[in-house]
Amino acid sequence: MSEKSLSLKEKIAFGIGAVGKDMVYMLSASYILYYYQDIMGVSAVAMGIILLAARVFDAFNDPIMGVIVAKTKTRWGKFRPWLFIGTVTNAIILFLMFAAPPALNGAGLVAYAAVTYILWGVTYTMMDIPFWSMIPAFTKAGKEREGMSALGRSCAGVGSALVTIVTVLAVRALGTMTAGEGASQKMIEMAGYKWFSLVIAVLFVLFTVIMCISIKEKSTVDMRTPGVGEMFKALIKNDQAVIMVCAIVLINTALYTTSNLTIYFFKYDFGGANAWEGQYTLFNTASGGFQILAMMILFPVLRKFMNSMKIMFTSFGMAFAGYISLLAISLSGSTNVYLLLVPAFLIMSALGMMNVVLTIFLANTCDYGELKNGRRDESVIFSMQTFVVKLSSGIAALFASLILQFTKISELSKLEEIQIAADASRTGLRFSMTLIPMVFMVIAIILFKRKYSLTDERMEEIQAELATREA
C-alpha cells in the first residue's frame, strides 16, 4: 500500500458517502410502517409480518453479499462497482417504495409493499457491505484506519439525524406544494413522502458518486464475511456471547418499539392536528442530541467513578425513569412538549451509554472465548451484532404493528381529517409504548444480573491468563 496519507478531499468524500447512506436507511427504518399503515391503509399486522420477514431475510442475506463482493475483481476494484450498482438500484427502489400507486388496495397493496421493501433491503446490503469493507483497501493500518472508521460512523449518525429532524416538516411542505392547499391530509402526505423520497434518493446517488470518484482502492484486501451457521456455532461455545446477543435483542427491541410508535403518539394523542409536526421534530432533534452527548461526554465522565457494570445498571435505571416519566406526562393530559424533553433525555442518554457499554461487553466475550475455547472469534462475534440489531428492528416492528391494531389507531388513520384519538385508544397507546419496552428491559436486567460474569475485575484476570499463555 502506498505510504501516502489520505487527503482531506478523500476524508470528506468518505464522510459524504456515509451521510447519504444513512439518510436512506433512516427514512426507510423510521417511516415505512407509518407510510403504509397510516397513509396507505395497509393492515398493521400485515405490515408487521412484512417488516419482520424482510429483516430476517436481510440478516441472512448479508453473508451472501459478503462472499460475492469478496470474489469480485474489476479494473475499478472489488468494492466501488458494488457501491455504485447498489446505490443506484437502492435509490430507485426507495422512490418506488414511497410512491405506491393510489389505485392499489387490499392484497395488491400488501404485495407491492412486501416486494419493494424486500428489494430495498437486498439492494441496501449490496452497497452497505462494500462501504464498510473497503476501508482497509484505501487506508493504512493503525490510526488512519481507525480514524476513517470513526469518521464513517459519525457521519452516518449525522445522516440519520438529518432525516429524523426534517422528514415530517419536509413532507408537509412538499405535499402541500404538489397536492395543493385544498387537498386532504392523506393526499398531502402521499405526495410529500413520494417527492421527499426522490430528493433523498438523488442526494444518495450524488454523494456516492462523489465518494467513488474521489477515493481509489490502493491495495487488494482479503475479505471474509462469516456465514450465519458459523455465527451460531461460535455462540454455542461462548455462553457469555449468548447472553450479550440476547441482551442486545431485548434492549434494541425496547427502543425500536417506542421509536416506531412515537410518530403516532404525537399525531393522534399529544400534539393533535395542528401542532404535531413541529413538536415531533423538536422531540426527535433533542433526543438525537442527548444520545450523542451521552456517548461523547456523559459516559467518559461516569467512567471515572464507575466500572462498566455500574454504568450499565445506571443506564437501565435512567431508561426506567424515562419511561415512567413519559407515561406520567402522557396520562396527565399535558400538551407542553418541553416536558417531554425530560424522558427524552433519560431514555436517549441511557441508550447512548448502553451502546458504548454493550460494545465493550461484546469485545470482552472475545477474550473470554479465547480463554475458554482456545480460539478468538472476534470477526464472527461482531458480525453477529449486525445480525441481531436487524432482527431486533424486525421484532419491534411486529410488536408496534400489533399495538397499533390493538389500540385501533389504524382505524383512526382512515379519517379524512386528523382527529384526537378516542380515550381508550390513547390510553392503550400510552401504556403500550412505555410498559412493553420496560418489560424487555426487566428481562435484560435479570439476564445481566444472573448470567453475565465478565466484570472489569474478571476481565483483568482473563487478560492476565491470556498473556501468561502467550508468554
N, C-alpha and C positions, 0 to 999 in steps of 0.2 A: 504494500500500500504506500502511496505517496506520503512523504512526511509533512507535506504542506497542510497547514491547519485550515479548517473551514473558514470561509469568508463570511462577513456579516450578511452579504446577499443570500448565501446558502442557508444560513440560520433563519433569516426572515422568511425565506421561501418555504422551509420546512414547517415553521410555525403557522404560516398562512394555510398550508395544506391541512394541518391539524384542526384549525378553526373551522374550515369548510366541512371537513369530515364529521365533526361532532355537531355542527349546526343541523346537518341532515339527520343524524342519529337522534338528537333530542326532539326534533319535530315529529319523527315517527314514534318514538318511545312514549312521548308525553301526550300526544294529541290524536293518535289514530283511533283509540277507543272512543273518545269524545266525538270525533267526526262521524264515525259510522253509527254509533249507538244514539247519540243525542240529536245529530243533524239529519242523518240519512234514515234513521228509524230501524236499523238492524237490531234484532233481539240482543239484549245484553248478554244472555247466556251463550248464544251463538258466537258473539264476538269474543267472549272469554275463552271458549274452546278453540277458536281460530288462533288467538294470540298465544295460548299455551302450546298448541301443537306446532306452530311456526317457530317458537322459541326453542323447543326441544329439538326440532329438526335442524335448526340453525346451529345449535350447540354441537350436534353430531357432525354437521357439515364442515365445521372449522378444520378438523384434522385432514379431511379430504382435500380441501383447498390448499392447505399447507404442503401436502405432497405434490400437488400439481405445480405450485409455484416453485418448489424446490427443484423440480425436474425441467423447468423452463430454461432454454438457452436461446437468446436472440442477440442481434447486433446492438440492441438498446439495453441489454442486461436482462436479468430474470424478473426484476421487480417492477420496473416502470411500465412495461406493457400491460401488466395486470392492473396496475394502479389506474392507468388511463381507461382501459376497457371497463373495469369495474365501476369507475366513477361515472362514465357516460351512461352506461346501462342503468346504474342505480338512480341517476338523476332523472332519466326518462320514467322509470317505474315509480319514483317518488311522485312525480307530477300526475301520472295516471292514477295512483293510489288515492290522491286527494282531488281527483276530477271525475268521480263516479258519475256516470250518465244519469241525469234526473229521472229518465223514463224507467230505469231499473227498479224493481221492487221484489220483495219476497225472496224466493230461492235464488233468483238471478243476481240480486244484490249481494246476498251472502256469498255466492260463488265468486263474484267479482272481488269482494273484499278478501276472501281467502287466497285466491290466486295472486293478486297483486301484492299482498303482504308477504306471502312466502317467497315470491320472486324478489321482493325488496330485500329480504334477509339474505338470500343467496348472493345477490349482486353486491350487497354491502360487505359481506365476508370476502368477496372476490377482490375488493380493494383494501379492506382493513388488515388482512393478514400480511400482504406485502408492504403496507405502510410501516408497520412496526418492525417487520422482519428485515427491512432494508437498511436499518440504522447501522449495523456493523459493516455494510458494504461501502459506506461513504464517510465513516468516522474512524479515528484511531482509538484503540483500546485505552481505557482509563478515564480520565476526567472529561475528555471531549465526548466520548460515547455516553457517559453518564449524564453529562450536561445536555446533550441533544435529547435523550430520553425524557429528562425532566422538563425541557422546553416543550416537547411534544405533548406531554401530559398537561402542562399548564395551559398551553394554547387550546388544547381540546376542551379544557374547562371553560375557557373564555367563549368558545363557540357554543357550548351548551348553555352558558349563562345568557348569551345574547338572544338566543331563540326563546329561552324561558321568559325573558323580560319583555320582548317586543311582540311575540306572536299574537296575543289576544287583541291588542290595540291595532296592530298592523292588519289583521284580518278584518276588523271592524272598518278601518279606513278604506282598504282596497275593496271590500264587499260593498260598501255604500257608494263608492266611486263607480263601480262597474254594474251593480244591480239597480242603482238608483235610490233616491231618498225614500220613495214610497213603497219600496219592496218589503216583503215580510222579513222577520228575523231569520227564518230558515234560509231564504234566498240570499240574504246578505252574507250569512256565514258560509253557505255553499260556495258562492263566488269568491269570498275572501280567502278561504283555505285553498281554493284552486289556484288563484293568482299568487298568493304568498308562497305556496309550494314551488311554483315556477320560478319565482325570484330566488329562493334558496337553492333550487336545482342549478340555475345558471351560475350563481356565485360558486357553488360546489365545483362545477366543471372548470370555471375560470381559475379558481385557487389551485386546483390540482394540476392544471396545465402549467401554471407559473412554477409550481414545485418541480414538475418533471423536466421542464426546460432548464431550470436553474441548478438542479442537483444531478451530478453524474455519479454512477456507481464506480468506485475507484478500485474495487477488488471483488473477487469471487468468494463468496462465503458459503460454507456448508450450513444448510438449514434443515432442522429436524422438528417436526410437529408431532407430539405424542398422540397416538390413537386413543379413543375412548376406552377400549379394553385395557390398554397399558395404564391409563389413569386409575382405573378401578383396581387393577392388580396391585399397584403401588399403595393405594389406600388401604386395602385389606391387610397389608403387612405393617401399617403405621396407624395405630389406634388414635394417636393424638391428631394426626392429619384428618381422620374421620370426624373427630369432634369439631375441628376447625371448619370443615366443609359444612357440617350440619349447622354450626353457628352462623356462618355466612349466609346460608339459605334462609334461616329464621330471621335474622336481622334485616336482610335486604327485602324479604317478603313483607315484613312490617312496614318498612319505609315506602316501598313501591305501592302497597295497598293504600296508604294515606295519600301519596302524591297523585295516584290515579283518581282519587275521589275529591281532591281539593277544588278542582275547577267546578264540580257540581255543587260543592258546599257554597262557594261564592256566588254562583249563578242563581241557585234556587233557594238558598237559605239566608246567608249572611248579607250579601250585597244587594240582591234583588235586581230588577230590570234596568235601573238607571245608572247604577254606580259600580256594578260588579267588575267590569273590565279593569278600571283603574285600581280598585282595591286588590284584585287578584295580581296585577302586575307589581304593585308595591310590595305585597307579601312575598312574591317569588324573588324579587330583587333583594329584599332584606335577607331572605332565607339563604340564598346563594352566597351573599356576603358573609353571613355568620359562619357558614360551613368552611369557607376558605380561611377566614381569620382564625377559626378554631384550630385548623391544621397547621397554620403558619405561626401562630402566636400562643394560643391557649395551651396546646399540647406541650410545646417546649417549656413553658413556664411551669406547668404541673409536673413535668418530668423531673424537675429539680427537687421536688418534695415527695414524689410518689413513685413507686415502681409501676411497671406496666399493668399488672393485675389490678392494682388500686385505681389506676386511671380508667380501666375497663369498667369496673363496677361504679365508679363515679359517673361515667358516661351513661350507664344504664339508669342510674338514679336521676340524672338530668333529663333523659328521654321520658321516664315515667312522669316526672314533674311537669314536663312539657305537654304530654298527652292529657294529664289530669287538668291542667290549666286551660288547655284548648277545649276540653269538654265543658268545664265550668263556664267559660266565656260564652260558648255557643248556647248553653242552656239558660244563661242569664237574660238573653234577649237583646244584648248589646249589639249595636251596629258600628261601634268605634273600631276601625281597622287597626289603629295603633295598639290597641290592647292585644291583638293577635301577634304582635311582634315579640311578646314575651314567650309564648310557646314556640314561636319560630326560632328564637334564639336558643332555647333549651334543647329542642329536638335536633335542629340542624347543627348546632355546636357539638352535641353528643355524637351525631353521625360522623362529623368531620374527624373527631378524635378516634372513634371506633375504626374508621377506615385506616388510620395510621397504625393503631394497635393491632388490628387484625392482620395487617401486612407483616408486622413484626412477629406475631404469633405463628403465622404461616411459615415464615423463614425459620423459626425455631423448630418446627416439625421436621425440617430437612436435616438439621443437626441430630435430632432425636432418631430419625430414621437411619441415618448413617451409623449411629452408635448401636442401634438395635439390630439392624439387618445387614450391616457391612457394606451398604451402597447408598449413594446420595442421589435421590430422585428429585433434584431441585426443579429441573425444567418440567417434569411431569406434574409436580405439586402445584406450581404456579400456573400451568396451563389449565389445571382443574379449577382455578379461581375464576377464569373467564367462563368456563362451562357452568359453574353453579350460579354466577351472577345472572347469566341469561336464563337459567332455569328458574331462579327466584322471580325475575320480572314476569315470566310466563305464569307462574303460580299466582302471583299478586294480581295479574290482570284477570285471571279467572275468579279470584275472590272478589275483586272490585266489581266485576260483572254480575256476580251472584247477589252482591249487596244492592246494586242498582235495580236488579229485578225484584228483590225482596222489598225494598223501600218504595217501589213503583215510581221511581224517578223517571224511568223510561216512558211511562205514560204521560207525565207532565211535559216531556220534551216534544210531544206531538201537537201541543197547543200552538196556535198561530202567533200568539203574543206571550212573552215570558211572564210568568206569574210566580209569586212566592209559593213554595210547595206546601201541601197540607201538613197540619201539625204532626200527624203520625209519620209521614214520610220524612219530615225534617228531623224528628227525634230519632228515627231509625238510622238515618244517615250520620247524625252526630255520634251516636253510640258506636256505630259500626266502624267509622274511620278513626276512632280512638281506642276502644276496648279491644277490638280484634288485634290490632298491632301490639297492644300491651300483652295479650296472651302469648303471641310469638316471642316477645321479649322475655316474659317469665320463663318460658321453656328454655330459651337460650341461657338465661341466668342460672337456672338449675343445672343445665348441662355443664356450664363452665365451673360452677361451684363443686360439683361432684366428680367430674371426669378429667378436667384439664389440669395437668400437673406440671407444666413447663414454666414455673415461676422464674424470676430473674436468678434466684439462688440456684435452682436446679439447672438452669442453662449454664451457669458458671462451672458447675460440676461436670456437665456433659462436655463442654468445650475443653476442659482440662483433661478429661479422659481421652478425647479425640486427639489432643496434642500429644499425650503420652503414647498412644498407639502409633501415631505418625513418627514419633522420635524412635 
